[in-house]
């Protein structure tokens, strides 16, 4: 026979795992210093500019 599972406890455990996953994402996104944020933003802008420079049909921006 199968294992007996308390649905209330299983639901709470699932919710705890989901909450921890969201907390981990938030720590990665918001737990950075201002300098780290600036560096990341500068890198994104540099990549976007490089990618736009390789367009065959440049669009006016």
Long-range contacts (C-beta under 8 A, 24 or more apart in sequence): none
